[in-house]
Amino acid sequence: MAVSSDYTPPQDPLEILHHDAQILVVNKPAGLLSVPGRGEHLADCLLTRVQAVFPEALLVHRLDRDTSGVLVFGVTPHAQRHLSMQFEKRTARKVYVARLAGRLEPRAGEVDLPLIVDWPNRPRQMVCHDTGKPALTEYRVVKFGEDETRVRLTPKTGRTHQLRVHMLALGHAILGDPLYASGAGLDYDRMMLHSEELRIKHPDSSLSMKFRAKADF
C-alpha cells in the first residue's frame, strides 16, 4: 500500500532523547508534521505536541512529515539563535539512514546536483542546473538486500527534499516515498528515511554533543 496523502498522524507519546536548560532533543515519528500545515486538519504537529509539555520550546529545524528521527528544539531564545546559526553555517552534522530501491553502485560517493521547486507539481522538487540552489549529499552503502540497498546519507546542504531527490537522481528512490517512489517502491507503510544522528555544539558550553535514535526499519 502506498503512503496515504490523508493526514492521520501517529499518536505515539513523545520520545525525549535529551532535555536540559537550553535544548530539547526528541525522536520524531514518521507521518507527523514538524510544524502546522495550512488548515485546521493539519494543526497537529510535533511542535504543538512538544509545546504542550514544554511551552518554552522553540523551533530550530524540521524534518519532512514522512521522515522520522532526531530533532532538536531550543528551550531559550539564546539557544534557538545559537542552534539556528549552526544549521545555517552547516556546522551541525546530520546522518540519515535509508532503504533504497535496487542496488546502488558504487558503494560510496556524493551527489552534487542543484535543486529547485517543481512549481507545477509542488511540493515536489527537481534538479535544475540553470536556476537550482547548490545541494550536496554524501552517501555510503551499509548493506544490500533483495533488490534494495541500505545507505547512510550525510547532507552537506539543507535543501527541501534533498536526500529524496538526490537518491531519485541516482535511479534509486527511497522506498515508501509518496512523492518520488513508483511501482513496488510504494508498497510500504512508511517512507524508509530516518534521521539517525545529530551532532551539535551546546549553546552554553559549546561542547560537542551527539544524539542518536535507531531506525525502526
Beta strands, then each sheet from edge to edge (+ up, - down):
strand 1: 16-19
strand 2: 23-28
strand 3: 58-59
strand 4: 68-74
strand 5: 93-101
strand 6: 108-112
strand 7: 115-117
strand 8: 125-127
strand 9: 136-145
strand 10: 148-155
strand 11: 193-201
strand 12: 208-212
sheet 1: 1+ 2- 4+ 3-
sheet 2: 1+ 2- 4+ 11+ 5- 10+ 9- 6+
sheet 3: 1+ 2- 4+ 11+ 12-
sheet 4: 7+ 8-
end
